[in-house]
Amino acid sequence: MNNLLFLGFGFGTSIFGILYAVLAIYCIIDIMKSSFKDSTTKILWLAVVLFAPFLGSVAYLIAGRGGKRW
């Protein structure tokens, strides 16, 4: 256990890692289920979330959800 803490795999990093993954997975699922005004918008948001998971997920939650077709 002491070796894991030395490598940076302590309790705090595992919780943030899980939250980080859950946020990215939530955004990916939301993008896949949604219908957007433009067909390329969905692909662009998926690329943003996949290549920059934390910042892309936050950007999608702030700006991307407004581009959906209701």
Secondary structure, 3 states (H helix, E strand, C coil): CHHHHHCCCCHHHHHHHHHHHHHHHHHHHHHHHCCECCHHHHHHHHHHHHHCHHHHHHHHHHCHHHHECC
